[in-house]
């Protein structure tokens, strides 16, 4: 399982536009092959900052989404709204067994 976190910082005047784009596309992104879920979180201290948190079956599934027309069109609509370059992290879970 791959966990993907992306930090997005928007110009204050573009927050509503981004929220509308995500509202329109979030469910479609979540329906992408290999995607388990997509969640949008807004920073409590800086309302211009959002985080997307998504779960993918594999890195290959994430890469296939990133090559899709849905991602390409979404990126085209959002990239002009940013105030800073997006930052992304991908992580995988490491099994942990507690002592008995």
N, CA, C and O atoms as a GROMACS GRO file, in nm:
protein
  400
    1UNK      N    1   0.085  -0.118   0.000
    1UNK     CA    2   0.000   0.000   0.000
    1UNK      C    3   0.089   0.124   0.000
    1UNK      O    4   0.182   0.134   0.080
    2UNK      N    5   0.060   0.216  -0.088
    2UNK     CA    6   0.136   0.340  -0.100
    2UNK      C    7   0.050   0.455  -0.048
    2UNK      O    8  -0.065   0.471  -0.087
    3UNK      N    9   0.108   0.535   0.040
    3UNK     CA   10   0.040   0.654   0.092
    3UNK      C   11   0.105   0.775   0.026
    3UNK      O   12   0.227   0.786   0.022
    4UNK      N   13   0.024   0.865  -0.024
    4UNK     CA   14   0.075   0.982  -0.095
    4UNK      C   15   0.020   1.106  -0.027
    4UNK      O   16  -0.101   1.121  -0.010
    5UNK      N   17   0.110   1.195   0.011
    5UNK     CA   18   0.073   1.322   0.073
    5UNK      C   19   0.129   1.433  -0.014
    5UNK      O   20   0.248   1.434  -0.048
    6UNK      N   21   0.044   1.528  -0.051
    6UNK     CA   22   0.088   1.640  -0.134
    6UNK      C   23   0.046   1.769  -0.064
    6UNK      O   24  -0.072   1.787  -0.031
    7UNK      N   25   0.142   1.858  -0.043
    7UNK     CA   26   0.115   1.989   0.016
    7UNK      C   27   0.096   2.089  -0.098
    7UNK      O   28   0.182   2.102  -0.186
    8UNK      N   29  -0.017   2.158  -0.095
    8UNK     CA   30  -0.051   2.256  -0.198
    8UNK      C   31  -0.074   2.391  -0.133
    8UNK      O   32  -0.154   2.403  -0.040
    9UNK      N   33  -0.004   2.492  -0.179
    9UNK     CA   34  -0.020   2.628  -0.126
    9UNK      C   35  -0.077   2.716  -0.237
    9UNK      O   36  -0.019   2.726  -0.345
   10UNK      N   37  -0.190   2.778  -0.209
   10UNK     CA   38  -0.259   2.859  -0.309
   10UNK      C   39  -0.255   3.006  -0.276
   10UNK      O   40  -0.241   3.045  -0.160
   11UNK      N   41  -0.268   3.087  -0.377
   11UNK     CA   42  -0.289   3.230  -0.357
   11UNK      C   43  -0.426   3.243  -0.290
   11UNK      O   44  -0.518   3.169  -0.324
   12UNK      N   45  -0.440   3.335  -0.195
   12UNK     CA   46  -0.564   3.349  -0.118
   12UNK      C   47  -0.686   3.365  -0.208
   12UNK      O   48  -0.793   3.311  -0.179
   13UNK      N   49  -0.671   3.438  -0.316
   13UNK     CA   50  -0.785   3.462  -0.406
   13UNK      C   51  -0.822   3.339  -0.489
   13UNK      O   52  -0.923   3.341  -0.559
   14UNK      N   53  -0.742   3.232  -0.482
   14UNK     CA   54  -0.769   3.113  -0.562
   14UNK      C   55  -0.819   2.993  -0.480
   14UNK      O   56  -0.841   2.885  -0.536
   15UNK      N   57  -0.838   3.011  -0.350
   15UNK     CA   58  -0.879   2.900  -0.264
   15UNK      C   59  -1.013   2.842  -0.310
   15UNK      O   60  -1.026   2.721  -0.325
   16UNK      N   61  -1.112   2.927  -0.332
   16UNK     CA   62  -1.244   2.879  -0.371
   16UNK      C   63  -1.239   2.807  -0.505
   16UNK      O   64  -1.306   2.705  -0.523
   17UNK      N   65  -1.162   2.857  -0.599
   17UNK     CA   66  -1.150   2.792  -0.730
   17UNK      C   67  -1.093   2.652  -0.715
   17UNK      O   68  -1.141   2.558  -0.778
   18UNK      N   69  -0.990   2.638  -0.630
   18UNK     CA   70  -0.933   2.505  -0.608
   18UNK      C   71  -1.035   2.412  -0.543
   18UNK      O   72  -1.049   2.297  -0.584
   19UNK      N   73  -1.106   2.461  -0.442
   19UNK     CA   74  -1.204   2.378  -0.373
   19UNK      C   75  -1.312   2.328  -0.470
   19UNK      O   76  -1.358   2.215  -0.459
   20UNK      N   77  -1.351   2.412  -0.562
   20UNK     CA   78  -1.450   2.372  -0.663
   20UNK      C   79  -1.394   2.263  -0.754
   20UNK      O   80  -1.463   2.166  -0.786
   21UNK      N   81  -1.269   2.278  -0.796
   21UNK     CA   82  -1.206   2.176  -0.881
   21UNK      C   83  -1.200   2.044  -0.807
   21UNK      O   84  -1.232   1.940  -0.864
   22UNK      N   85  -1.159   2.046  -0.680
   22UNK     CA   86  -1.150   1.921  -0.604
   22UNK      C   87  -1.288   1.861  -0.582
   22UNK      O   88  -1.305   1.739  -0.590
   23UNK      N   89  -1.386   1.944  -0.553
   23UNK     CA   90  -1.523   1.896  -0.533
   23UNK      C   91  -1.572   1.825  -0.660
   23UNK      O   92  -1.638   1.722  -0.652
   24UNK      N   93  -1.540   1.880  -0.774
   24UNK     CA   94  -1.582   1.825  -0.902
   24UNK      C   95  -1.506   1.697  -0.937
   24UNK      O   96  -1.562   1.608  -1.001
   25UNK      N   97  -1.379   1.685  -0.898
   25UNK     CA   98  -1.294   1.576  -0.945
   25UNK      C   99  -1.251   1.476  -0.839
   25UNK      O  100  -1.204   1.367  -0.874
   26UNK      N  101  -1.266   1.507  -0.712
   26UNK     CA  102  -1.218   1.419  -0.606
   26UNK      C  103  -1.271   1.277  -0.615
   26UNK      O  104  -1.196   1.181  -0.601
   27UNK      N  105  -1.402   1.264  -0.639
   27UNK     CA  106  -1.460   1.130  -0.650
   27UNK      C  107  -1.408   1.056  -0.773
   27UNK      O  108  -1.385   0.935  -0.768
   28UNK      N  109  -1.389   1.128  -0.881
   28UNK     CA  110  -1.336   1.063  -1.002
   28UNK      C  111  -1.193   1.016  -0.980
   28UNK      O  112  -1.154   0.910  -1.029
   29UNK      N  113  -1.113   1.095  -0.908
   29UNK     CA  114  -0.976   1.053  -0.876
   29UNK      C  115  -0.980   0.927  -0.791
   29UNK      O  116  -0.905   0.832  -0.815
   30UNK      N  117  -1.068   0.926  -0.692
   30UNK     CA  118  -1.080   0.810  -0.602
   30UNK      C  119  -1.124   0.684  -0.676
   30UNK      O  120  -1.099   0.573  -0.628
   31UNK      N  121  -1.189   0.699  -0.790
   31UNK     CA  122  -1.233   0.585  -0.870
   31UNK      C  123  -1.126   0.537  -0.966
   31UNK      O  124  -1.148   0.440  -1.039
   32UNK      N  125  -1.010   0.601  -0.968
   32UNK     CA  126  -0.901   0.557  -1.056
   32UNK      C  127  -0.856   0.417  -1.015
   32UNK      O  128  -0.857   0.384  -0.897
   33UNK      N  129  -0.818   0.334  -1.114
   33UNK     CA  130  -0.773   0.199  -1.081
   33UNK      C  131  -0.658   0.201  -0.979
   33UNK      O  132  -0.558   0.271  -0.997
   34UNK      N  133  -0.674   0.123  -0.873
   34UNK     CA  134  -0.570   0.113  -0.771
   34UNK      C  135  -0.579   0.218  -0.661
   34UNK      O  136  -0.503   0.211  -0.564
   35UNK      N  137  -0.669   0.315  -0.674
   35UNK     CA  138  -0.684   0.417  -0.569
   35UNK      C  139  -0.784   0.368  -0.466
   35UNK      O  140  -0.896   0.330  -0.500
   36UNK      N  141  -0.743   0.369  -0.341
   36UNK     CA  142  -0.831   0.327  -0.231
   36UNK      C  143  -0.911   0.445  -0.174
   36UNK      O  144  -1.027   0.430  -0.136
   37UNK      N  145  -0.847   0.562  -0.168
   37UNK     CA  146  -0.916   0.680  -0.116
   37UNK      C  147  -0.836   0.806  -0.145
   37UNK      O  148  -0.715   0.802  -0.168
   38UNK      N  149  -0.907   0.918  -0.144
   38UNK     CA  150  -0.846   1.051  -0.159
   38UNK      C  151  -0.916   1.143  -0.060
   38UNK      O  152  -1.039   1.145  -0.051
   39UNK      N  153  -0.837   1.218   0.014
   39UNK     CA  154  -0.892   1.308   0.115
   39UNK      C  155  -0.823   1.444   0.100
   39UNK      O  156  -0.704   1.452   0.073
   40UNK      N  157  -0.900   1.550   0.118
   40UNK     CA  158  -0.847   1.686   0.114
   40UNK      C  159  -0.853   1.744   0.254
   40UNK      O  160  -0.959   1.744   0.317
   41UNK      N  161  -0.740   1.795   0.303
   41UNK     CA  162  -0.731   1.855   0.436
   41UNK      C  163  -0.683   1.999   0.422
   41UNK      O  164  -0.596   2.028   0.340
   42UNK      N  165  -0.739   2.089   0.501
   42UNK     CA  166  -0.697   2.229   0.499
   42UNK      C  167  -0.623   2.260   0.628
   42UNK      O  168  -0.667   2.223   0.737
   43UNK      N  169  -0.510   2.328   0.616
   43UNK     CA  170  -0.429   2.364   0.732
   43UNK      C  171  -0.508   2.459   0.822
   43UNK      O  172  -0.568   2.555   0.774
   44UNK      N  173  -0.507   2.433   0.952
   44UNK     CA  174  -0.578   2.516   1.048
   44UNK      C  175  -0.510   2.651   1.070
   44UNK      O  176  -0.577   2.749   1.105
   45UNK      N  177  -0.379   2.658   1.051
   45UNK     CA  178  -0.306   2.782   1.077
   45UNK      C  179  -0.291   2.870   0.954
   45UNK      O  180  -0.273   2.991   0.966
   46UNK      N  181  -0.299   2.812   0.837
   46UNK     CA  182  -0.285   2.888   0.713
   46UNK      C  183  -0.386   2.835   0.612
   46UNK      O  184  -0.362   2.731   0.550
   47UNK      N  185  -0.500   2.902   0.594
   47UNK     CA  186  -0.605   2.851   0.507
   47UNK      C  187  -0.566   2.841   0.359
   47UNK      O  188  -0.642   2.787   0.279
   48UNK      N  189  -0.450   2.893   0.323
   48UNK     CA  190  -0.403   2.881   0.185
   48UNK      C  191  -0.338   2.746   0.158
   48UNK      O  192  -0.314   2.709   0.044
   49UNK      N  193  -0.311   2.671   0.266
   49UNK     CA  194  -0.240   2.544   0.253
   49UNK      C  195  -0.338   2.427   0.266
   49UNK      O  196  -0.417   2.419   0.360
   50UNK      N  197  -0.328   2.337   0.169
   50UNK     CA  198  -0.409   2.214   0.168
   50UNK      C  199  -0.314   2.096   0.155
   50UNK      O  200  -0.202   2.108   0.106
   51UNK      N  201  -0.362   1.983   0.201
   51UNK     CA  202  -0.290   1.857   0.184
   51UNK      C  203  -0.387   1.758   0.121
   51UNK      O  204  -0.501   1.746   0.164
   52UNK      N  205  -0.340   1.688   0.018
   52UNK     CA  206  -0.417   1.575  -0.030
   52UNK      C  207  -0.350   1.451   0.025
   52UNK      O  208  -0.227   1.438   0.024
   53UNK      N  209  -0.432   1.361   0.073
   53UNK     CA  210  -0.385   1.235   0.127
   53UNK      C  211  -0.454   1.125   0.049
   53UNK      O  212  -0.577   1.119   0.047
   54UNK      N  213  -0.378   1.039  -0.016
   54UNK     CA  214  -0.438   0.932  -0.096
   54UNK      C  215  -0.369   0.799  -0.067
   54UNK      O  216  -0.251   0.795  -0.031
   55UNK      N  217  -0.445   0.692  -0.083
   55UNK     CA  218  -0.394   0.556  -0.066
   55UNK      C  219  -0.404   0.485  -0.200
   55UNK      O  220  -0.507   0.489  -0.267
   56UNK      N  221  -0.295   0.421  -0.238
   56UNK     CA  222  -0.287   0.350  -0.367
   56UNK      C  223  -0.240   0.208  -0.343
   56UNK      O  224  -0.162   0.182  -0.252
   57UNK      N  225  -0.289   0.116  -0.426
   57UNK     CA  226  -0.245  -0.023  -0.415
   57UNK      C  227  -0.096  -0.036  -0.442
   57UNK      O  228  -0.028  -0.119  -0.381
   58UNK      N  229  -0.044   0.046  -0.536
   58UNK     CA  230   0.097   0.036  -0.572
   58UNK      C  231   0.145   0.167  -0.633
   58UNK      O  232   0.065   0.252  -0.672
   59UNK      N  233   0.275   0.182  -0.641
   59UNK     CA  234   0.334   0.299  -0.706
   59UNK      C  235   0.297   0.300  -0.854
   59UNK      O  236   0.278   0.406  -0.913
   60UNK      N  237   0.288   0.182  -0.913
   60UNK     CA  238   0.250   0.172  -1.054
   60UNK      C  239   0.110   0.231  -1.077
   60UNK      O  240   0.087   0.301  -1.175
   61UNK      N  241   0.016   0.202  -0.985
   61UNK     CA  242  -0.119   0.258  -0.997
   61UNK      C  243  -0.116   0.411  -0.988
   61UNK      O  244  -0.184   0.479  -1.065
   62UNK      N  245  -0.038   0.464  -0.894
   62UNK     CA  246  -0.024   0.608  -0.882
   62UNK      C  247   0.035   0.667  -1.009
   62UNK      O  248  -0.014   0.768  -1.060
   63UNK      N  249   0.140   0.605  -1.062
   63UNK     CA  250   0.203   0.655  -1.184
   63UNK      C  251   0.107   0.648  -1.303
   63UNK      O  252   0.108   0.737  -1.387
   64UNK      N  253   0.025   0.544  -1.310
   64UNK     CA  254  -0.074   0.536  -1.418
   64UNK      C  255  -0.175   0.650  -1.407
   64UNK      O  256  -0.213   0.708  -1.508
   65UNK      N  257  -0.219   0.681  -1.286
   65UNK     CA  258  -0.308   0.796  -1.267
   65UNK      C  259  -0.240   0.925  -1.312
   65UNK      O  260  -0.301   1.008  -1.378
   66UNK      N  261  -0.113   0.941  -1.275
   66UNK     CA  262  -0.041   1.064  -1.309
   66UNK      C  263  -0.020   1.079  -1.460
   66UNK      O  264   0.007   1.189  -1.509
   67UNK      N  265  -0.033   0.969  -1.535
   67UNK     CA  266  -0.023   0.972  -1.682
   67UNK      C  267  -0.161   0.986  -1.747
   67UNK      O  268  -0.170   0.997  -1.870
   68UNK      N  269  -0.267   0.985  -1.668
   68UNK     CA  270  -0.404   0.983  -1.721
   68UNK      C  271  -0.450   1.121  -1.767
   68UNK      O  272  -0.397   1.223  -1.722
   69UNK      N  273  -0.549   1.124  -1.856
   69UNK     CA  274  -0.608   1.252  -1.898
   69UNK      C  275  -0.671   1.328  -1.780
   69UNK      O  276  -0.669   1.451  -1.778
   70UNK      N  277  -0.727   1.255  -1.682
   70UNK     CA  278  -0.787   1.321  -1.566
   70UNK      C  279  -0.682   1.401  -1.490
   70UNK      O  280  -0.706   1.517  -1.455
   71UNK      N  281  -0.565   1.342  -1.463
   71UNK     CA  282  -0.459   1.414  -1.394
   71UNK      C  283  -0.411   1.531  -1.480
   71UNK      O  284  -0.395   1.643  -1.429
   72UNK      N  285  -0.387   1.507  -1.609
   72UNK     CA  286  -0.337   1.612  -1.697
   72UNK      C  287  -0.429   1.733  -1.701
   72UNK      O  288  -0.383   1.847  -1.695
   73UNK      N  289  -0.559   1.709  -1.711
   73UNK     CA  290  -0.655   1.818  -1.717
   73UNK      C  291  -0.666   1.889  -1.582
   73UNK      O  292  -0.677   2.011  -1.576
   74UNK      N  293  -0.663   1.810  -1.473
   74UNK     CA  294  -0.670   1.870  -1.340
   74UNK      C  295  -0.547   1.957  -1.314
   74UNK      O  296  -0.559   2.068  -1.262
   75UNK      N  297  -0.430   1.907  -1.350
   75UNK     CA  298  -0.306   1.983  -1.333
   75UNK      C  299  -0.313   2.114  -1.412
   75UNK      O  300  -0.272   2.219  -1.363
   76UNK      N  301  -0.362   2.105  -1.534
   76UNK     CA  302  -0.374   2.225  -1.620
   76UNK      C  303  -0.462   2.331  -1.554
   76UNK      O  304  -0.432   2.450  -1.562
   77UNK      N  305  -0.569   2.288  -1.488
   77UNK     CA  306  -0.662   2.382  -1.424
   77UNK      C  307  -0.610   2.438  -1.292
   77UNK      O  308  -0.647   2.548  -1.252
   78UNK      N  309  -0.523   2.363  -1.222
   78UNK     CA  310  -0.479   2.407  -1.090
   78UNK      C  311  -0.344   2.475  -1.086
   78UNK      O  312  -0.319   2.556  -0.997
   79UNK      N  313  -0.255   2.446  -1.180
   79UNK     CA  314  -0.118   2.495  -1.167
   79UNK      C  315  -0.107   2.648  -1.162
   79UNK      O  316  -0.016   2.700  -1.099
   80UNK      N  317  -0.197   2.719  -1.227
   80UNK     CA  318  -0.192   2.866  -1.222
   80UNK      C  319  -0.244   2.922  -1.089
   80UNK      O  320  -0.227   3.040  -1.062
   81UNK      N  321  -0.306   2.838  -1.008
   81UNK     CA  322  -0.364   2.882  -0.881
   81UNK      C  323  -0.264   2.880  -0.766
   81UNK      O  324  -0.288   2.941  -0.661
   82UNK      N  325  -0.152   2.811  -0.785
   82UNK     CA  326  -0.055   2.793  -0.677
   82UNK      C  327   0.020   2.921  -0.643
   82UNK      O  328   0.045   3.006  -0.728
   83UNK      N  329   0.056   2.931  -0.514
   83UNK     CA  330   0.143   3.038  -0.466
   83UNK      C  331   0.284   2.986  -0.442
   83UNK      O  332   0.378   3.064  -0.426
   84UNK      N  333   0.298   2.853  -0.439
   84UNK     CA  334   0.427   2.787  -0.416
   84UNK      C  335   0.423   2.652  -0.485
   84UNK      O  336   0.316   2.596  -0.509
   85UNK      N  337   0.539   2.600  -0.516
   85UNK     CA  338   0.549   2.470  -0.582
   85UNK      C  339   0.495   2.360  -0.490
   85UNK      O  340   0.530   2.356  -0.372
   86UNK      N  341   0.410   2.269  -0.543
   86UNK     CA  342   0.362   2.158  -0.460
   86UNK      C  343   0.477   2.072  -0.410
   86UNK      O  344   0.579   2.056  -0.477
   87UNK      N  345   0.459   2.018  -0.292
   87UNK     CA  346   0.556   1.926  -0.233
   87UNK      C  347   0.485   1.793  -0.214
   87UNK      O  348   0.371   1.789  -0.168
   88UNK      N  349   0.552   1.682  -0.249
   88UNK     CA  350   0.488   1.552  -0.240
   88UNK      C  351   0.578   1.452  -0.170
   88UNK      O  352   0.700   1.454  -0.183
   89UNK      N  353   0.513   1.364  -0.092
   89UNK     CA  354   0.582   1.255  -0.024
   89UNK      C  355   0.503   1.128  -0.049
   89UNK      O  356   0.380   1.127  -0.044
   90UNK      N  357   0.574   1.021  -0.077
   90UNK     CA  358   0.513   0.888  -0.088
   90UNK      C  359   0.575   0.801   0.020
   90UNK      O  360   0.697   0.800   0.039
   91UNK      N  361   0.490   0.728   0.091
   91UNK     CA  362   0.539   0.641   0.197
   91UNK      C  363   0.473   0.504   0.184
   91UNK      O  364   0.365   0.491   0.125
   92UNK      N  365   0.536   0.405   0.239
   92UNK     CA  366   0.476   0.272   0.249
   92UNK      C  367   0.478   0.231   0.395
   92UNK      O  368   0.567   0.270   0.471
   93UNK      N  369   0.382   0.153   0.433
   93UNK     CA  370   0.375   0.106   0.572
   93UNK      C  371   0.479  -0.002   0.596
   93UNK      O  372   0.503  -0.087   0.510
   94UNK      N  373   0.538   0.001   0.711
   94UNK     CA  374   0.632  -0.102   0.753
   94UNK      C  375   0.565  -0.175   0.868
   94UNK      O  376   0.523  -0.114   0.966
   95UNK      N  377   0.555  -0.304   0.856
   95UNK     CA  378   0.489  -0.384   0.960
   95UNK      C  379   0.561  -0.367   1.092
   95UNK      O  380   0.684  -0.364   1.098
   96UNK      N  381   0.484  -0.358   1.198
   96UNK     CA  382   0.539  -0.344   1.332
   96UNK      C  383   0.467  -0.443   1.421
   96UNK      O  384   0.344  -0.444   1.429
   97UNK      N  385   0.543  -0.524   1.488
   97UNK     CA  386   0.485  -0.622   1.579
   97UNK      C  387   0.521  -0.580   1.721
   97UNK      O  388   0.638  -0.557   1.753
   98UNK      N  389   0.420  -0.572   1.806
   98UNK     CA  390   0.446  -0.534   1.945
   98UNK      C  391   0.486  -0.657   2.026
   98UNK      O  392   0.448  -0.769   1.994
   99UNK      N  393   0.562  -0.633   2.128
   99UNK     CA  394   0.606  -0.742   2.217
   99UNK      C  395   0.486  -0.793   2.297
   99UNK      O  396   0.399  -0.715   2.337
  100UNK      N  397   0.484  -0.921   2.320
  100UNK     CA  398   0.372  -0.979   2.397
  100UNK      C  399   0.409  -0.995   2.541
  100UNK      O  400   0.328  -1.042   2.621
   0.00000   0.00000   0.00000
